[in-house]
Amino acid sequence: MVLPPSAGAPPAAAPDTNALTWVRRALAQGLGGAPPGAEDLIKRVVGLPGDVVEGKNGKLYRNNKPVAEPYLPKGTFTSDFGKVVIKPGYYWVMGDNREDSADSRVFGQVPRSALVGRAILKVWPLSHSGGL
């Protein structure tokens, strides 16, 4: 996801078109050897246009129903936030590390144009590597 400056992210640098540089950067980030650029965030889309999302009692609710999130580590707590109606063309995103994640609770709804891809593989830690 690439955030526009209006969504709290600094302006993105011009993308590097050298494929080898891109692969090196991706591997370094995946293995923890380089911090991701300010424009690079991987979050889960947990709310679609028209949904109502809310955090209460440590859980995420969508359309007044608790969301089953089996991908979260046991004991993960979602901080409370008030009901948000997601606007047409926007999405609500949240990180898995809920209490240490800059996500829609911080920068708000994300326009469709800012979503640039889909995560398909987890590489770190190695004990948890595999497809998503």
C-alpha positions as CSV (number, residue, x, y, z in Angstrom):
1,M,0.0,0.0,0.0
2,V,1.4,3.4,-0.9
3,L,0.0,6.3,1.2
4,P,-0.5,9.7,-0.4
5,P,1.0,12.6,1.5
6,S,-2.4,13.6,2.6
7,A,-2.8,10.3,4.5
8,G,0.2,11.0,6.8
9,A,3.0,9.4,4.8
10,P,5.9,11.4,3.4
11,P,6.1,11.8,-0.4
12,A,7.2,8.6,-2.0
13,A,10.6,8.5,-3.7
14,A,10.6,7.6,-7.4
15,P,10.5,3.9,-7.7
16,D,13.7,2.1,-8.6
17,T,13.3,0.4,-12.0
18,N,16.4,-1.8,-11.7
19,A,15.0,-5.3,-11.0
20,L,18.1,-6.5,-9.2
21,T,18.1,-3.5,-6.8
22,W,14.4,-4.2,-6.1
23,V,15.0,-7.9,-5.3
24,R,17.9,-7.0,-3.0
25,R,15.8,-4.4,-1.2
26,A,12.9,-6.8,-0.8
27,L,15.1,-9.6,0.5
28,A,16.9,-7.3,2.9
29,Q,13.6,-6.0,4.3
30,G,12.1,-9.5,4.5
31,L,15.1,-10.7,6.5
32,G,15.2,-7.7,8.7
33,G,18.4,-6.2,7.3
34,A,16.9,-3.0,6.1
35,P,13.9,-0.9,7.2
36,P,11.1,-0.5,4.8
37,G,10.7,2.8,3.1
38,A,8.1,5.1,4.5
39,E,5.9,4.4,1.5
40,D,5.9,0.6,2.1
41,L,3.3,-0.8,4.4
42,I,1.7,-4.3,4.6
43,K,-1.6,-4.3,6.3
44,R,-4.7,-6.5,6.3
45,V,-7.8,-5.0,4.6
46,V,-10.4,-5.5,7.4
47,G,-13.1,-3.2,6.2
48,L,-14.6,-2.6,2.7
49,P,-16.6,0.4,1.4
50,G,-19.9,0.6,3.2
51,D,-18.8,-1.5,6.2
52,V,-18.9,-0.1,9.8
53,V,-15.8,-1.0,11.8
54,E,-15.2,-0.6,15.5
55,G,-12.7,-1.8,18.1
56,K,-14.2,-2.6,21.5
57,N,-13.5,-5.0,24.3
58,G,-10.2,-6.0,22.7
59,K,-11.8,-7.2,19.5
60,L,-12.5,-5.9,16.0
61,Y,-16.1,-5.6,14.9
62,R,-17.4,-5.3,11.4
63,N,-21.1,-4.4,10.9
64,N,-21.7,-5.0,14.6
65,K,-20.3,-8.6,14.5
66,P,-17.0,-9.7,16.0
67,V,-14.5,-10.6,13.3
68,A,-12.8,-14.0,13.5
69,E,-9.1,-13.4,13.1
70,P,-7.4,-16.7,13.4
71,Y,-4.2,-15.2,11.8
72,L,-3.5,-13.1,14.9
73,P,-1.2,-14.4,17.6
74,K,-3.1,-15.8,20.6
75,G,-3.7,-13.0,23.2
76,T,-3.6,-10.2,20.6
77,F,-5.6,-7.2,21.9
78,T,-7.3,-4.6,19.6
79,S,-7.5,-1.2,21.2
80,D,-10.9,0.5,21.3
81,F,-11.9,2.9,18.6
82,G,-15.3,4.3,17.8
83,K,-17.5,3.2,14.9
84,V,-16.3,4.3,11.5
85,V,-18.4,4.1,8.3
86,I,-16.1,3.3,5.4
87,K,-16.6,5.7,2.5
88,P,-17.1,4.5,-1.1
89,G,-13.8,3.9,-2.7
90,Y,-12.0,3.6,0.7
91,Y,-10.8,0.7,2.9
92,W,-9.9,0.1,6.5
93,V,-6.6,-1.6,7.1
94,M,-5.0,-2.9,10.3
95,G,-1.7,-4.5,11.1
96,D,-1.4,-7.9,12.9
97,N,0.8,-6.4,15.7
98,R,-2.2,-4.5,16.8
99,E,-0.7,-2.5,19.7
100,D,2.4,-1.5,17.7
101,S,0.9,-0.8,14.3
102,A,0.4,2.4,12.4
103,D,-2.7,1.6,10.5
104,S,-6.2,3.1,9.8
105,R,-6.6,3.9,13.5
106,V,-3.7,6.3,12.9
107,F,-4.0,7.5,9.3
108,G,-7.7,6.9,8.6
109,Q,-9.4,5.3,5.6
110,V,-7.2,4.4,2.7
111,P,-8.3,5.2,-0.9
112,R,-8.4,2.3,-3.4
113,S,-5.7,4.0,-5.4
114,A,-3.2,3.6,-2.5
115,L,-3.5,-0.2,-2.6
116,V,-0.8,-1.6,-4.8
117,G,-0.5,-5.3,-4.2
118,R,-1.2,-8.4,-2.2
119,A,1.1,-10.1,0.2
120,I,1.5,-13.8,-0.7
121,L,4.5,-15.0,1.3
122,K,5.8,-14.7,4.8
123,V,9.6,-15.1,5.1
124,W,10.4,-14.1,8.7
125,P,10.7,-15.5,11.2
126,L,11.8,-18.7,9.3
127,S,9.7,-20.8,11.7
128,H,6.6,-19.1,10.4
129,S,7.6,-18.8,6.7
130,G,5.2,-19.9,4.0
131,G,2.3,-18.8,1.9
132,L,-0.4,-16.5,3.2
